[in-house]
Amino acid sequence: MKNTARYIWPTVIASALGIGIFLGGKLNFNDSPEKLFTTNSKKDKLNRLIDYIDYEYVDDIDTDSIVDVTVNNILEKLDPHSVYIPEREMSRISENMKGDFVGIGINFYPYRDTISVIRTIDKGPSFKKGILPGDRILMADADTLYGKRMGSESIVNKLKGKKGSSVKLQVYRKQEDRLFTVNVTRDVVPIKSVSAYYMLNEDMGYIKVNRFAESTYKEFKQALQELRRNGAQKLTLDLRDNPGGYLGIAEQMADEFLKDGKLILFTKNKKGKIDNVYATAKGSFEDQPIYVLINERSASASEIIAGALQDNDIGTIIGRRSFGKGLVQREMELGDGSAVRLTVSRYYTPTGRSIQKSYKNGHKDYYQKFTDRYHNGELISVDSIKVADSLKFTTPKGKIVYGGGGIIPDAFVPIGRNEEEVINVREGQGIFSYFIFGHLDEDRARYQEYNKETFLSDFRTDDILFEQFIDFCLRQGYQMDYYGFENKIKMYLKASLAEQLFDANLYAKIKSDGDAMLQKVLELDNPPVSQQEAEAIESEN
């Protein structure tokens, strides 16, 4: 099992077009219809049909597109997570799951039709050549990179290339009002899956993982080691909005928290073959307090970790019920550069739970069930979560857990009010970040006096910046309850400033003050002392 490339990947599949095939009349084929349908296998039948269309059909047809639609239509009859990956998408998806690509190492906006550097990757190719935040990249070799019709994907393709190759950039630096050229040597650039880590308090570390790629375990270990050096004896692992990825990476991460011999999960294929995965002796955070954050968009590999810890009575799962995906995919090449990720088994948590929600009524119903959670009150009240007694399981210490439709957390945290969620969505869409880039572009020098520590402790978002943000949003047509959530908006503005001036860790740390789930972690980790307990302590003293 460990020698195969296995994927847990929650993909929303658009409804595919079906192909209706009707053969009638006297067709000018070399083989009779009887021979076509009786002599050959089902695979030969499909191959012949494509050949007939290719060579005999009255009009020219792009048979590649027919094949793509056919494959998608076939997979749609299976389960929602068996997916087809066309050749044109393989490179992008492979890079994302590998965890790196070859490029010049910048984050950028197509800001006012020009490529504007938000920041450079630390110690990356552009960083080494002195490219700064706010720089405009006008040309890459002979390619013009400005203009309203230039899409982000097209820009990236012009900046990417072979490792060690050089690209000549024409750069405009606004703050110095000068144009210059620089040769940048392309190199491997990481795509971070550990998006942030920092100390939540004196002894609690925090790590945010956004997917499970090839590099994730290594990134996680590095983050954990640094946090432990900074005094972390407890950990909050944030898996919210994490859609999954490689199964083996999730197993490695779960192993860090479980003692040797503890069951992490088991898989079962169509033949009934069961493969058990056990923890080893290499775990570096065993017997330490661990809190895992999940929400309705945490899926597959995220659910494996949450389920493994919950079923082994390790740590505390906090948040809202997870997505509910318990299927395992394996990627299989189709010979033309495309591939299919086909569901080959189901996985079960240590108590024997399958957390896969039903897909028997088709893909539309499957994803509608996810949407229904927003309307049936489940995201507001834990009592609205529907569970079946037939899917009840018991952990070794007697805790009741349920299968079917996701992991139900040990401690529930409701979603925010509609007005608050609108602000959260806008922040996730990058509205705050885009505004802040424009704000910094006017005068970056005003923030030169700050370092990370003084910015965190001393900077306050003033009313002027707040009102400027409101004006910006109104011009763009964004409606929010600005004054009802003034403190939250000011916090997001400060966090966006921190991200562009310093790094993603400071951004995440600033956001933690308004994060209900993180506040729940701190509450559970330091429960308030009751009056009776306080009186008892006082009497002892």
Disulfide bonds with the S-S distance in Angstrom:
none
